[in-house]
Amino acid sequence: MTDEERQRTMDFIVEQQAKLSVNHQKSDERIGRLERIVKLMVSAGRRTRRHVREMDERFEQRFARLIDALTTLAEGQAHTDRRLDALIDIVREGRNGKSQRL
């Protein structure tokens, strides 16, 4: 191998190492960007989970209040039904001639 061929070979090797170094640096930059993106995604996922959990808790509280209100309404309706039944009984007794006449 002549000196000129050796020099070309060394130049080629140095050039390839330089390209490899540049590619390695670009890869490191891309990996860094991807790591930042993943961290942002994880943070967004945590925020979303926390938000959904808070919404769930609010829904459960509202649902419990609704159940309480419906229970109160049903109890009131039952009381009203009993009073209405009593009134109907009084009216029926009056129509059947059981009321006192003056």
Long-range contacts (C-beta under 8 A, 24 or more apart in sequence): none
